[in-house]
Amino acid sequence: MVIKMESKQKYRFKCKICDAEEFNFDIRKGNYTYVVCAGCGTSILHPIPDEATLKEFYETYEKDGGDYLRIRELDKGPYFKDYDLTFSDLGFDLKYSKNVLDVGCATGIFLEFLKEKGINAKGIDISSKMIEKGKKKGLNCETTDLFSLSEKFDLITLWDVIEHFINPKEVFKKVYQLLEKEEDIIIQTPCKGLISENFKEEWRHYNPPQHIYLFNQNSLFYLLTLTKFMIVNWIRIGSGNDAGTIPAKPKKVFDSISKKLGIEDNIIVWAKKRC
């Protein structure tokens, strides 16, 4: 009954993406509520947590909620293959990237991937504990805020990170400033659609307080074009089932069907800076 009443409630504040001021109930997840912007269609955590709350959360994340980070440290091979496949599917040739910034680098697995290819890369993250692990591996990474940077890069990557920011539009504006002329950005983020609609509140990416913005494909493309990026290519991945949640064979079938239908619940986008 509480959820039914809440679903009829109108939420009014200003969307940081499109400036719309009307929102509708999406789902309730634990003590958190997601609402959908009536303007751009993005699902947004409400109320949006403040910087202090998020910083405290991420300082303990690697220990309390980042099991997948520890798992991939044990065997990086599959993740490196996934990166190779991603760039191949996008048609993006990494050999032309000489100076890369990885935003939200965590313990640095993508930096290690680039290091193996002889590519100069820098990583940043707000978690000092994860950066400490990256530095122990000899990686160029630091605990710093994106908005404090001024150097230029020819590729900036945001793997599963844009959904974590309080103001994604300002993030893309800053990324635009840090890119050399007509250079590239790669973004991976959860993508709402048929899978999220069917999983409802059990969808794996309804994950507060860390997942603040959950885009659909149109709303993400809208944000990128709004911040002066040209979309070059994109791919969708994921059937909504994490490894281990269902047996491997059915998961492979669901993954294959989702890919053929183009309805996967993650999106990876390659875009270029428009000058």
LOBABA-645737 format. One record per atom (N, C-alpha, C): x, y, z. Coordinates in steps of 0.1 Angstrom, whole numbers, padded with zeros to 4 digits, always signed. Example, Ala and Ser with C-alpha at 12.3 -4.5 7.8 and 13.67 -1.06 7.14 Angstrom:
// LOBABA-645737
+0132-0057+0078
+0123-0045+0078
+0132-0033+0078
+0128-0022+0071
+0137-0011+0071
+0129+0000+0079
//
This chain:
// LOBABA-645737
+0008-0012+0000
+0000+0000+0000
+0009+0013+0000
+0020+0012+0007
+0029+0024+0008
+0034+0027-0006
+0039+0016-0013
+0045+0017-0026
+0035+0023-0036
+0022+0017-0035
+0012+0022-0044
+0009+0037-0042
+0009+0042-0030
+0007+0056-0028
+0019+0064-0033
+0031+0058-0031
+0043+0066-0035
+0043+0066-0050
+0038+0056-0057
+0039+0056-0072
+0031+0067-0078
+0021+0073-0070
+0013+0083-0075
+0018+0097-0072
+0028+0097-0063
+0034+0110-0059
+0043+0116-0070
+0042+0129-0071
+0050+0137-0080
+0062+0143-0072
+0074+0142-0078
+0086+0147-0072
+0090+0159-0080
+0093+0170-0073
+0097+0182-0080
+0111+0187-0075
+0120+0187-0084
+0133+0194-0082
+0139+0196-0096
+0150+0201-0097
+0155+0204-0111
+0165+0193-0115
+0162+0187-0126
+0171+0177-0132
+0184+0183-0136
+0196+0177-0131
+0209+0183-0135
+0213+0180-0149
+0205+0172-0156
+0208+0169-0170
+0200+0178-0180
+0187+0179-0178
+0179+0186-0188
+0171+0198-0182
+0172+0200-0168
+0166+0211-0161
+0151+0209-0160
+0145+0198-0163
+0131+0195-0161
+0129+0195-0146
+0116+0198-0142
+0113+0199-0127
+0102+0189-0123
+0099+0179-0131
+0089+0170-0127
+0094+0156-0129
+0091+0147-0119
+0096+0134-0118
+0085+0124-0114
+0086+0112-0119
+0076+0102-0115
+0083+0090-0108
+0076+0084-0099
+0081+0073-0091
+0086+0061-0101
+0098+0056-0098
+0103+0045-0106
+0102+0032-0097
+0112+0031-0088
+0111+0019-0078
+0116+0024-0065
+0113+0015-0055
+0118+0017-0041
+0128+0006-0039
+0140+0009-0034
+0150-0001-0032
+0156+0001-0018
+0151-0008-0009
+0155-0006+0005
+0150+0007+0011
+0159+0016+0016
+0155+0029+0021
+0156+0040+0010
+0158+0036-0002
+0160+0046-0013
+0149+0045-0023
+0148+0057-0030
+0138+0058-0041
+0145+0063-0053
+0141+0056-0065
+0145+0061-0078
+0133+0067-0084
+0135+0079-0091
+0124+0086-0098
+0129+0088-0112
+0119+0089-0121
+0122+0091-0136
+0119+0105-0140
+0130+0112-0146
+0128+0125-0151
+0118+0126-0162
+0108+0135-0161
+0098+0136-0172
+0104+0142-0184
+0115+0149-0183
+0121+0155-0194
+0130+0146-0202
+0141+0140-0196
+0151+0132-0204
+0149+0117-0202
+0141+0113-0192
+0138+0099-0190
+0148+0091-0182
+0158+0099-0176
+0168+0092-0168
+0162+0089-0154
+0166+0077-0149
+0162+0073-0135
+0172+0078-0126
+0168+0086-0115
+0177+0093-0106
+0174+0089-0092
+0184+0087-0084
+0182+0084-0070
+0178+0097-0063
+0168+0096-0055
+0162+0108-0048
+0160+0105-0033
+0165+0114-0024
+0174+0125-0028
+0188+0121-0032
+0194+0129-0040
+0208+0126-0044
+0217+0128-0031
+0226+0118-0028
+0235+0119-0017
+0245+0130-0019
+0250+0135-0008
+0260+0146-0009
+0274+0140-0010
+0284+0149-0013
+0297+0145-0015
+0303+0137-0003
+0300+0142+0009
+0306+0136+0022
+0301+0122+0023
+0288+0120+0021
+0282+0106+0022
+0289+0097+0012
+0291+0101+0000
+0297+0093-0010
+0311+0090-0007
+0319+0100-0003
+0333+0098+0001
+0334+0087+0012
+0326+0088+0022
+0326+0078+0033
+0323+0064+0027
+0313+0063+0018
+0309+0051+0013
+0321+0044+0005
+0327+0052-0003
+0338+0046-0012
+0351+0043-0004
+0353+0049+0007
+0364+0046+0015
+0363+0032+0021
+0351+0027+0022
+0350+0013+0027
+0345+0003+0017
+0343+0009+0004
+0337+0000-0006
+0345-0012-0010
+0358-0010-0011
+0367-0021-0015
+0366-0033-0005
+0364-0029+0007
+0364-0040+0018
+0350-0046+0019
+0339-0037+0019
+0326-0041+0022
+0317-0045+0010
+0320-0038-0001
+0311-0040-0012
+0317-0043-0026
+0330-0044-0026
+0337-0045-0038
+0343-0059-0041
+0335-0070-0038
+0340-0083-0040
+0345-0085-0055
+0338-0080-0064
+0342-0082-0078
+0356-0076-0081
+0360-0066-0074
+0373-0060-0075
+0384-0070-0071
+0381-0077-0060
+0391-0087-0055
+0391-0099-0064
+0379-0103-0069
+0379-0115-0078
+0387-0112-0091
+0386-0101-0097
+0393-0098-0109
+0408-0096-0107
+0412-0093-0095
+0426-0092-0092
+0432-0106-0092
+0425-0117-0090
+0430-0130-0089
+0432-0136-0103
+0424-0131-0113
+0426-0136-0127
+0422-0125-0136
+0432-0118-0141
+0429-0106-0150
+0427-0110-0164
+0431-0122-0168
+0430-0127-0182
+0417-0125-0188
+0406-0129-0182
+0393-0128-0188
+0389-0113-0190
+0393-0104-0181
+0390-0090-0182
+0398-0083-0193
+0410-0087-0194
+0418-0082-0205
+0412-0086-0219
+0407-0099-0220
+0401-0103-0232
+0388-0095-0235
+0381-0092-0224
+0369-0084-0226
+0372-0071-0231
+0383-0064-0226
+0387-0051-0231
+0390-0052-0246
+0398-0062-0249
+0402-0064-0264
+0390-0066-0272
+0380-0074-0268
+0368-0076-0276
+0360-0063-0277
+0359-0056-0266
+0351-0043-0266
+0357-0033-0276
+0370-0031-0276
+0376-0022-0286
+0375-0027-0300
+0376-0040-0302
+0374-0046-0315
+0359-0044-0320
+0350-0046-0311
+0335-0044-0315
+0332-0030-0318
+0339-0021-0311
+0336-0007-0313
+0343-0002-0326
+0354-0009-0330
+0362-0005-0341
+0372+0006-0337
+0376+0006-0324
+0385+0016-0319
+0399+0010-0318
+0409+0017-0324
+0422+0012-0325
+0430+0019-0314
+0434+0012-0303
+0441+0018-0292
+0455+0023-0295
+0461+0018-0306
+0475+0021-0309
+0477+0036-0312
+0466+0043-0315
+0467+0058-0317
+0466+0066-0304
+0463+0059-0293
+0461+0066-0280
+0475+0066-0273
+0480+0078-0271
+0493+0080-0265
+0493+0084-0250
+0481+0091-0247
+0480+0096-0233
+0466+0095-0228
+0464+0085-0219
+0450+0081-0216
+0448+0084-0201
+0435+0089-0198
+0431+0091-0185
+0419+0081-0182
+0421+0073-0171
+0410+0064-0167
+0404+0070-0154
+0391+0075-0156
+0384+0081-0144
+0377+0070-0137
+0379+0070-0123
+0373+0059-0115
+0381+0046-0117
+0394+0047-0116
+0402+0035-0120
+0402+0024-0110
+0397+0026-0098
+0396+0016-0087
+0411+0011-0085
+0413-0002-0085
+0426-0007-0082
+0435-0008-0094
+0430-0004-0106
+0438-0002-0118
+0439-0013-0128
+0429-0021-0129
+0429-0032-0139
+0430-0027-0153
+0423-0016-0156
+0424-0011-0170
+0438-0005-0173
+0443+0001-0162
+0457+0007-0164
+0467-0004-0166
+0465-0016-0160
+0474-0027-0162
+0473-0032-0177
+0460-0032-0181
+0458-0036-0195
+0465-0027-0205
+0464-0014-0203
+0471-0005-0211
+0486-0006-0210
+0491-0008-0198
+0505-0009-0195
+0511-0021-0204
+0504-0032-0204
+0508-0043-0212
+0510-0040-0227
+0502-0030-0231
+0502-0026-0245
+0512-0015-0248
+0519-0010-0237
+0528+0000-0239
+0522+0014-0240
+0510+0016-0235
+0503+0029-0236
+0504+0037-0223
+0508+0049-0224
+0509+0058-0213
+0495+0061-0207
+0493+0059-0194
+0480+0061-0189
+0481+0065-0174
+0471+0073-0170
+0470+0078-0157
+0456+0075-0152
+0455+0071-0139
+0442+0068-0133
+0439+0076-0121
+0426+0080-0119
+0422+0087-0107
+0410+0081-0101
+0409+0082-0088
+0398+0076-0081
+0396+0084-0067
+0384+0084-0062
+0383+0091-0049
+0386+0082-0037
+0387+0069-0040
+0390+0060-0029
+0405+0059-0027
+0410+0064-0016
+0425+0063-0013
+0430+0049-0011
+0421+0040-0006
+0425+0026-0003
+0427+0019-0017
+0418+0021-0026
+0420+0015-0039
+0432+0020-0047
+0434+0033-0046
+0445+0039-0052
+0458+0034-0046
+0458+0032-0033
+0470+0026-0027
+0473+0012-0033
+0463+0004-0035
+0465-0009-0041
+0471-0007-0056
+0466+0002-0063
+0471+0005-0076
+0486+0009-0076
+0489+0018-0067
+0503+0022-0066
+0513+0011-0062
+0508+0002-0054
+0516-0010-0051
+0520-0018-0063
+0511-0017-0073
+0514-0025-0086
+0522-0017-0095
+0527-0005-0091
+0535+0004-0099
+0528+0012-0110
+0515+0014-0107
+0507+0021-0117
+0507+0036-0114
+0505+0044-0125
+0504+0058-0123
+0489+0062-0120
+0486+0063-0107
+0473+0066-0103
+0473+0075-0090
+0463+0082-0088
+0463+0091-0076
+0448+0094-0072
+0447+0097-0059
+0435+0100-0053
+0432+0115-0055
+0424+0118-0065
+0421+0132-0068
+0408+0133-0075
+0403+0145-0076
+0390+0148-0082
+0392+0152-0096
+0384+0147-0105
+0384+0150-0119
+0386+0165-0122
+0378+0173-0114
+0378+0188-0117
+0390+0195-0113
+0399+0188-0106
+0412+0195-0103
+0423+0193-0114
+0420+0185-0124
+0430+0183-0135
+0430+0194-0145
+0441+0196-0151
+0442+0206-0162
+0450+0201-0174
+0457+0189-0173
+0465+0184-0184
+0455+0178-0195
+0461+0177-0207
+0453+0172-0218
+0455+0157-0221
+0445+0151-0226
+0446+0136-0229
+0440+0134-0243
+0444+0123-0250
+0438+0120-0263
+0428+0109-0262
+0426+0103-0250
+0415+0093-0247
+0412+0094-0232
+0399+0095-0229
+0395+0095-0215
+0384+0084-0214
+0386+0075-0204
+0377+0064-0203
+0369+0065-0189
+0357+0061-0189
+0349+0061-0177
+0341+0047-0177
+0348+0037-0171
+0342+0024-0171
+0333+0022-0158
+0320+0021-0161
+0311+0020-0149
+0313+0030-0139
+0313+0043-0143
+0316+0054-0133
+0306+0066-0135
+0302+0069-0147
+0293+0081-0148
+0281+0080-0140
+0276+0068-0138
+0263+0067-0130
+0266+0070-0115
+0278+0071-0111
+0282+0074-0097
+0283+0089-0094
+0284+0097-0104
+0286+0112-0101
+0273+0119-0098
+0275+0129-0089
+0263+0138-0085
+0258+0146-0097
+0267+0150-0106
+0263+0159-0117
+0270+0154-0130
+0264+0144-0137
+0271+0139-0149
+0273+0149-0160
+0264+0159-0161
+0266+0169-0172
+0279+0177-0170
+0281+0180-0158
+0294+0188-0155
+0306+0179-0157
+0304+0166-0154
+0316+0157-0157
+0319+0157-0171
+0309+0155-0180
+0312+0155-0194
+0317+0168-0199
+0313+0179-0194
+0318+0192-0197
+0333+0193-0194
+0337+0188-0182
+0351+0188-0178
+0359+0178-0186
+0354+0167-0190
+0361+0157-0198
+0363+0164-0212
+0354+0171-0217
+0355+0179-0230
+0367+0188-0229
+0369+0195-0218
+0380+0205-0216
+0393+0198-0216
+0393+0185-0210
+0406+0178-0208
+0411+0171-0221
+0402+0170-0231
+0405+0162-0243
+0412+0171-0253
+0422+0166-0260
+0428+0173-0271
+0417+0174-0282
+0420+0182-0292
+0410+0185-0303
+0406+0172-0310
+0393+0170-0311
+0386+0159-0318
+0391+0146-0313
+0394+0145-0300
+0398+0132-0294
+0387+0125-0288
+0390+0114-0281
+0379+0103-0278
+0376+0101-0263
+0364+0096-0261
+0359+0092-0248
+0352+0079-0250
+0355+0070-0240
+0348+0057-0240
+0340+0056-0226
+0327+0053-0227
+0319+0052-0215
+0312+0039-0214
+0313+0033-0203
+0305+0021-0200
+0296+0024-0188
+0283+0021-0190
+0273+0024-0179
+0261+0015-0180
+0254+0012-0169
+0242+0005-0170
+0232+0012-0179
+0223+0004-0186
+0214+0009-0196
+0200+0004-0193
+0191+0012-0190
+0177+0008-0187
+0170+0004-0200
+0160-0005-0199
+0153-0009-0211
+0144-0021-0207
+0143-0030-0217
+0134-0042-0215
+0138-0050-0203
+0151-0052-0201
+0156-0061-0190
+0153-0054-0177
+0156-0041-0175
+0153-0035-0162
+0138-0034-0160
+0130-0033-0170
+0116-0032-0168
+0110-0045-0163
+0116-0056-0167
+0111-0070-0163
+0117-0074-0149
+0130-0070-0146
+0135-0073-0133
+0129-0064-0122
+0125-0052-0126
+0119-0042-0117
+0129-0039-0106
+0125-0039-0093
+0134-0035-0082
+0146-0045-0080
+0145-0057-0087
+0155-0067-0085
+0166-0065-0096
+0164-0055-0105
+0175-0053-0115
+0188-0050-0108
+0198-0056-0113
+0211-0055-0106
+0217-0042-0105
+0213-0032-0113
+0219-0019-0113
+0211-0009-0105
+0200-0012-0099
+0194-0004-0089
+0202-0006-0077
+0212+0002-0075
+0222-0001-0065
+0226+0012-0057
+0217+0016-0048
+0220+0029-0041
+0230+0026-0029
+0237+0036-0024
+0237+0050-0029
+0247+0052-0041
+0254+0042-0045
+0265+0044-0055
+0259+0047-0069
+0249+0040-0073
+0243+0043-0087
+0232+0054-0085
+0236+0066-0089
+0228+0078-0087
+0219+0080-0100
+0226+0079-0112
+0219+0081-0125
+0219+0068-0133
+0207+0063-0137
+0206+0052-0145
+0199+0056-0158
+0208+0056-0169
+0203+0061-0182
+0196+0051-0190
+0188+0055-0199
+0184+0046-0210
+0193+0051-0222
+0192+0043-0233
+0201+0047-0244
+0199+0061-0249
+0186+0065-0251
+0183+0078-0256
+0188+0089-0246
+0186+0087-0233
+0190+0098-0224
+0205+0100-0223
+0212+0088-0225
+0227+0090-0225
+0232+0097-0237
+0226+0093-0249
+0230+0100-0261
+0226+0114-0261
+0215+0118-0255
+0211+0132-0253
+0221+0139-0245
+0226+0134-0234
+0235+0140-0225
+0249+0142-0233
+0253+0132-0240
+0266+0134-0248
+0265+0144-0258
+0254+0145-0266
+0253+0155-0276
+0251+0169-0270
+0244+0169-0259
+0243+0182-0252
+0256+0188-0247
+0265+0179-0244
+0279+0184-0239
+0289+0184-0251
+0284+0184-0263
+0292+0186-0275
+0301+0174-0279
+0296+0162-0277
+0302+0150-0282
+0295+0144-0293
+0302+0138-0303
+0296+0131-0314
+0298+0116-0312
+0287+0109-0312
+0287+0095-0310
+0292+0088-0323
+0302+0080-0321
+0308+0073-0332
+0303+0058-0333
+0302+0051-0322
+0297+0038-0322
+0293+0034-0308
+0286+0023-0307
+0282+0018-0293
+0279+0003-0294
+0280-0004-0283
+0276-0018-0282
+0268-0019-0269
+0260-0030-0269
+0253-0033-0257
+0257-0047-0252
+0259-0049-0239
+0263-0061-0233
+0255-0065-0220
+0253-0077-0217
+0247-0081-0205
+0232-0085-0205
+0229-0096-0199
+0215-0101-0199
+0207-0098-0186
+0214-0091-0177
+0208-0088-0164
+0211-0098-0154
+0219-0109-0158
+0223-0119-0148
+0238-0119-0146
+0242-0116-0133
+0256-0117-0130
+0261-0131-0129
+0274-0133-0132
+0280-0146-0131
+0277-0152-0117
+0272-0165-0117
+0270-0171-0104
+0255-0170-0099
+0248-0161-0105
+0234-0160-0101
+0225-0170-0107
+0228-0175-0119
+0222-0187-0125
+0232-0196-0131
+0229-0208-0134
+0239-0218-0140
+0245-0212-0152
+0258-0216-0155
+0265-0210-0166
+0259-0212-0180
+0253-0224-0182
+0247-0226-0195
+0235-0218-0198
+0225-0217-0189
+0214-0207-0191
+0219-0193-0193
+0229-0189-0185
+0234-0175-0186
+0239-0173-0200
+0246-0182-0205
+0252-0181-0218
+0241-0179-0229
+0230-0187-0227
+0219-0186-0236
+0212-0172-0235
+0210-0167-0222
+0203-0154-0220
+0212-0143-0226
+0225-0144-0224
+0235-0134-0229
+0234-0134-0244
+0234-0145-0250
+0233-0146-0265
+0221-0140-0271
+0209-0144-0264
+0196-0138-0269
+0196-0123-0267
+0200-0118-0256
+0200-0104-0254
+0209-0097-0264
+0220-0102-0267
+0229-0096-0277
+0223-0096-0291
+0217-0107-0295
+0210-0107-0308
+0199-0097-0309
+0192-0095-0298
+0180-0086-0298
+0185-0071-0295
+0197-0070-0291
+0202-0056-0288
+0195-0050-0276
+0192-0058-0266
+0185-0053-0254
+0193-0054-0241
+0206-0056-0243
+0215-0058-0231
+0214-0046-0221
+0217-0049-0208
+0215-0039-0198
+0227-0031-0194
+0237-0032-0203
+0249-0023-0202
+0252-0017-0216
+0257-0005-0216
+0260+0001-0229
+0275+0007-0228
+0282+0005-0239
+0295+0011-0240
+0295+0020-0253
+0299+0032-0251
+0298+0042-0261
+0312+0048-0264
+0315+0049-0277
+0327+0057-0282
+0322+0070-0288
+0327+0081-0282
+0322+0094-0287
+0335+0103-0289
+0334+0113-0298
+0344+0122-0301
+0341+0136-0297
+0351+0144-0293
+0349+0158-0290
+0346+0165-0302
+0335+0173-0302
+0332+0182-0314
+0338+0196-0311
+0344+0201-0321
+0351+0214-0319
+0343+0225-0327
//
